[in-house]
Amino acid sequence: MKNNPEKKGADKMEYELVMGLEVHVELSTETKLFCACSTAFGAEPNENVCPACCGMPGMPPVLNKRAVELGVTAALLTGCEISRTLTFDKKNYFYPDLPTGYQNTQFFNPVGRGGSLEVETASGKKTIRIKQIHIEEDAGKLVHERGKTLVDCNRAGVPLIEIVSEADFSSAEEVTAYLERLRALLSFANVSDCRMQEGSMRCDVNLSVRPYGETVLGTRTEIKNMNSLKAIARAIEYEYGRHTDALADKTEVLVQETRRWDDARGVTYAMREKEDATDYRYFSNPEVLPVALDDAWFEQIRASVPETSEQKKIRFLAIGLPEYDAAILARTKSLADIFDAAHAHISEPKEISNRIIMDLIGMSKEAAVALDEIKIDGKKMARLIGLTASGKINRAAEKLALYAAMAEDADPDEFIAARGLAMVGGGEQLERLADEVLAENEKSVSEIIGGNQKAMGFLIGKLMKKTEGKADPKAAAKIIEEKISRIKARQ
């Protein structure tokens, strides 16, 4: 069994886990970093490409202003010192999914330096230092199928930021907490949708192991391009075990290398030797002029930073939501947005929160929709809550209509009317059904007249069944009681 990085006291010498992260986050722009091609996810292979992002000569790059603004926003959110003059550089390497033969990035003047984020785990709070944040373009994608490797350049040129931390992580739990905090910050600020399942947030883990008390870092392994928190935690545990086995038992010679995680097998495997900065031969890109971030532009970006997840949680608590509810809603942007949209139409915060937490989250699993992809019109949700509160529909009918509103954007009133889900009121229909119940259950009526009030519940239940649960239970009880009183009075 591999060593647990968070548990000391192993039989062999104890080793400390030391990690730093490189988090790649695609920016929420409509077009690529240096051309007008779409960044839309899910397009057909090589649909969103042009001569510029395919590496054809003679196509000068035109910098996407919005990408710069989002990069500055990310740096502000993480407490970085902002560079007021931004430059772009060429990172040179050969790979089939990099058609230009180099990557446009920021090596000499990144957008931000020296930030930090505080994370909280079972062991307490810890500050993770951020070395720098830089803007760069993404590479394409290799597709391996039927013994062939195909190149899809749709992603080539998509703008992203790389967030480089210091080597401050000592457990998988800290890594997970940091990534969750980053995802919340950046998604709430509309910097990125941070959908790891779509690759818009990816993580490289730089990992080494050393005996406790040592100050010199051990041999470094980089685990590339992981896009789920569960996979990241498993890969860290595996690599910690591989390193400690190699150091303690001399089972293998550790080398500085890049490795890829095989989630199905639960192992990492070597890709290539790990490059150093000198291997990339960085130099300034003369085709992209320096960008001056003057005071007016900088203040405009700062003023446009939206409410953070932490600020939303504080606001949710202030309007009366319990701590548990506020924490869940403030964890995922789509849920917080749904709450705010519904709250704009109905002043019942706890009722809205209940529908989101008790209904929508479960419905999203049933529909195989990720939490950050849930969409529902807040006005429609508020309408359904109001219909239930007024007794016009019951909770079962509301849930059906709520699911339809989420999955099909159905109109609540039209959906309820089309399926006959409205509650049966105290009119002629309920009168007629009550008469039928009494006629069909004369023995129970006689028992009630004779003093056995337990049979009253039986008759009310029969009436509720006839209305398919769509009668107000209080109205059903009242009409049965009134009709029996009349029968008794006639006897």
N, C-alpha and C positions, 0 to 999 in steps of 0.2 A: 504494500500500500504506500502511496506517495505521502510525503510529509504534508501536514496542514500548515500553511504559512501563518495562520493566526493562532497556532497552538505551540507553546514551548514545551521543553522537557522530553524531547525525542531521545532515543537511546544513543544515537550518534551525536556528534557535535552540533550545537544549535546554530542555525544560520538566519541571518536577517535578510528580508526581502526589501529591495529598493527599486522603485519604479518611477518613470516619468511618462507622460502621455503626449501624443500628438493627435489632436482631434480635428478632423476635417469636416467642415460644415458648409453645405451648399447654400448660397445666398438666395433670398426670395426675389429674384429679378425675373422679368419676362424675357429678357434677351441675354446673350452670352457676354463675356467680359470685354471682348474686343470686336464683336460683330453683331449683326442684327438677327442672328438665328435664334429660334425659340428655345427656351429651356424646359419646355413642358415634358413631364415624365410620362413614359408609356408610349411614345411614338414608335412607328415602324423603324427598323434598323436603318441608320444613315438617312433618315427623313429630314432631320433638322441640322443640315450641314451646308456649308458654302465653301468657296475657294479659300477664304481666310482661315476657317477652323480646320480645313483639311490640309493645311500646310502648303498651299500653292503659292508660288512666288508672285510678287507684284501687287499684293493686297495689304496696304498699310493698316495697322490696327487703330481702332477708334475706341478709347476707354469709356466704359459704362459708368456714368456719373452716379447712378443709384447704387452700384456695387461699392463704390468708395464710401458713400453715406452709410450703408449698412455695416461696412467694416469698421468705421469710426464708432457707430452705435455699439457694436460688440465690445470694442475696446473701452468705451465709457462704462458699460455695464459691469465690466470686470476690473475696474479701477486702474486701468493702464494709463501711462503717460502717453499722450497723443502726439505723433509726429506731425508737425505742421507743414512739412514738405515731403511728399510721397514720391518715391521713384520705383521703377520696375526693372527687374533683372532677368537674365536668361540662366536657367538651370539646365545644363546640357547633359543629356543621357539618351541612349537609344533603347526604345522599346516599341513593339509593333503598334500599340494603341496611342502612341505619341507621334502624330504625323509630321509635326514640324521638326522633330529631333531635339527640341528644347521645350521647357515649361516656363511661361511667364510667371514670375513670382516676385516677392520683395525680400531680398537678402540683406541689402545694405541699409535700407530705410523702411522698416516695417511700420504698419499703421499704429501699433501700440507696443509699449514695453513696460515691464515691471508691475503687472497687476497681481491680483490675488482673489481667491474665493474661499470662503469658510464652509466647511462641510461638517456634518454631524453624524456620528455613528454610535454604536453601542458603547464604544470606548470613550466617547466624549467629542468635543469640538476640536477641529484642526484647521489651520490655515494652509492652503495649497498655493504656492507662489506660481505666477504665470510669467514665464520668461519673455514671451512676445506673442503678438497676433499679427499675421501678415495675410494680405490678399494675394490670391493666385488663381490660375485657371486649372480646371480639372483635366485629366487625361480621358481618353476614350475607354472602351470596354472590350475585353476579349471574350468571345462566346465559344465555348468548347462543345462540339456536338458531332456525333457520328465519325469520330476519329479525325476531325478537322478543327482548326481554330479560325474563327471569323472575327473581323474587326468591325465594331460599331462605333462610329465617331459622333453619335448624337451628344454624348456627354463631354466631348472634347471642347474646351473653351468655356464650359459652364463656370461662372464665378464662385469661388469658395474662399473661406478663411481657414487658416490653420492656426490652432491655438496650442502653443507649445508650453508645457508646464516644466517646472524644475523637478528634480528627482525627489519629490516629497512624499510619495505614496509608499505605504508599508503593508497594505492589505488589499484584497479584492473588494472588501466592503467600502474602503475609502474611495477606490476607483469608481465603484457603482454610484456612491453618493455624489461624487464630483460630477459625473456624467449626467445624472438626473438633475442636479442643480443647474448645470450648463444648459441642458435641454429646456428647462423651464424658463430660464432667463432669456434665451435667444428666441424661443417660439413665441413667448408673450410679447416680445418687442418686435415681432414680425421680421426678424433678421433672417430666419429660416424656419421651415416647417419641422425640421429636425426629425424626420421620419426615418428611423434607422432601418425599417423594413424595406424602404425604397432606396437606401444608400445615400440619403441627403445628410446623414450624420454618420461618420465612420471613425474608428479609433485605432491608432497604432500604439502598442504598449512596448516601451523600452524597459527591459527587466534585467536585473542582475542580483546576485546573491553573495553575501560575505559573512564571515563569522561575526557574531555579536561582539561589539567593542572595536572592530576594525573601522578605519576611516577611508581606506582606499576601496573604490568600487570594484566589483568583480567583473568577469567577462560579460559583455552586454549582448542580449538577444532582443531583436525587434520582432514583435508579432504583428503582422500587417492586416489592415482593412477589415477589422471585425465590426459587425453591425447589429449585435444584440447584446444586452447586458448579461444575459445568462451565458452566452458563448464567451464573453470576455472574462467572466469570473472563472469559468471552467478552464480556459486557456492559461490563466495566471496560476491556478492551482497545479495544472499539469507541468508547466515550465518550472515552477518552484521545486517540485519533486524531482524533475530531471536534473536541475542544477545541483541540488543538495546531494542527490545520488552520485553525480559525477565528482563532486568535491570530496564527499566523505568516503565513498567506496571505490573511487577511481574507475567508474564504469565506462566513462567516455571522456575524451578531451573536449572541453568547451572552447568554441571559437566564436568570434564576433560575426554574427550572421543575421540575415533576415529569414524568418520562418513564417509559415502559413498554418492557420488552424483548420483542422479537419473535424468539423462538428459531429459528423456521423461516427467517426472512429474514436473521437475524444483524444486526439493527439495532435502535436505540431510536427511539421516536417520542413526540412531546409529548402529555401528557395535560392538564395545566393549569399555571398559574403556581404556583410554590411558595409556600405560606402561611407566615407567621410566627406566633409564639405569640399575638400580639395578635389575629390573625384568628379564633382559636378562642374568644375571650371566656371564658377559664377562670374558674370560680368554684366555691366549695365546695358539695358536694351535701348539703343539709340533711337528706335522708332517710336518709343513712348516717352513723351516729354514729362518732366517733373510736374507734379500737381501741387499747387500752393493752396493750403487749407487756411484761408484768411479768417479773421475774427468773425465777420458777418456770417460766413458759411458755417463755421464751427458752431456758433451760437444757435443757428437755425437747426442744425442736426441735434444739438443738445436739447433744445426746446421740444423737439418732435419725438423724443424717446417716450414710448407709451408706459403705462402703469406696469410695474413688474409683478411677478407672481406673489412675492412677499407683500407688496402694497395691496394687492387684491385681497389677500387673506386678511389683512388688518381691516380693510373696508368691510368684508363679509362678516367679520366678528362684530364690527361696530353696528351693523344693522340687525344683529340678533341671532346670527347663525351659531350653532355650537362649534366648538373647536374641531371636532371630527369632521363635520360637514365642510367647514371652511377650508380645512387642509386638503380634502379630496378635490374640491372644486378648483382650488388654486394650484393644483398639481398639473392639470392638463388644460391647455388654452381653450380647446373646443368646449369643454364643460363649463369653464368660467364664462365664455362668451354666450353660451346658451342660457346660463343663469341670468346674466345681465340683460339679455334680450327679452326674456320672459318677465323679469322684474320691472321692466319699463312699462308693462301692460297690466300687472297685477301686483298689489302690495302684500304679498304673502311669501316672504323669503323661505320659511321653513317648508311650506308646501311645495315650492319649486324645487328646493334642494332634495326633498324626499323623492320627487319624480325622477330627478336625474340619477340619484344614487341607487334608489330601490328599483327603478324601472329601466331607464335608458342604458345604464351600464350593462345590465343583464341582457337587454334586447340587442345591444351591439355585439355581444358574444354569440347570441343566437343567429344574428345576421352575418357573422364573420366580418365585422367592421371594427377596425382598430379604434381605440378611444379618441385618438387625435383626428379621426376622420368622421366622427359623428356630426351629422348636420340635421337641424330641425328648426323650423321657424318659431322663434320665441313667442310671437303673438298667438300662434296656433296652440302652443303648449299652455299659455295663459288662459286661452279660451276653454280648453278641456278642463283645467283645474276649476274654473268658474262654473262650468256645467255640472261638475260633480258636487261642488259645494252647494249649489242651488237645488240639488236633488233631481235634476233633469236627466242625468245618467248615473249609473253606479260605477264603482271602481273597475269592475271587469270590463265594462264597455269602454271606459276611459283608456285602459291599457291597450285594447284592440285599436282604438282610434289613434293613440299615441304612437304605436308601432307603425301604423299606416302613414302617419305624418312624417315619421323619421325615414322610413324606407321608400315612400312614394310621394312625399310632399302632399299628402291628401288633405283636403279641406275637412276639418272636424265635423261641421254641421252636415255637409253633404254625405260624408262617410256614415254618420250615425243614422241619418234619415234613410239612406239606401239599404242599410242592413237592419233597420227596425230596432235600434239599440236604445231608443229613448225610454225612460222610465214610464210605467203606466201610472197615471195620476189618480185622483179621486172621482173621476167622471163616470160616464155611463159604462165604459168598458170594464172598469174595476167593479162596479155594481153588478153587472151581468155575471162576471166570473165568480164573485162572492156567492151569488144565488146558486150557481152551479155547484160550488163546493158544499154548501149547506144541504142541497138536495141529494147529493151523492153520499153524504155522511150524516144521516139522520140519527144514527145511534150516538155519535159524538155530541150532536146538538142536545139530545135528551140528557146525556151525562152532565153537560154544562148546566142545563136548567135545573138538574137535580143536585147541583152543588159541586160537581167535580170540575174545578177550574183547570186541571192539568190538560184536559182535552182541548182547551182553547189554543194552546200552542200547536197542537196537531192540526187544527183547522187553518190557523194562520200559515203554517208550513205548506199545506195543500194549496192555499191561494197563491203563495209565493211561487210554487212550482208551476201553477197554471200560467203565471205571468212571466215564466222563465227567468225569475229573479229580478224582473224589471219594475216591480212595484216597490214603493217606499214601505219598508216594514212597519213603520208607525201608522201609515195610512191603511195598510192591510189589517192591522190589529184593530184599528178604530172601527172600520166598516164591519168586520166580523162581530165585534162586541155590540154595535148598534143594531145589527140585524137580529142577533140572538135576543137582545132586550125586547125588541118588538114582538118576536115570536112568543117570548115568555109572557109579555103583557096581554097577548090575545088569548092565552090559555086560562 
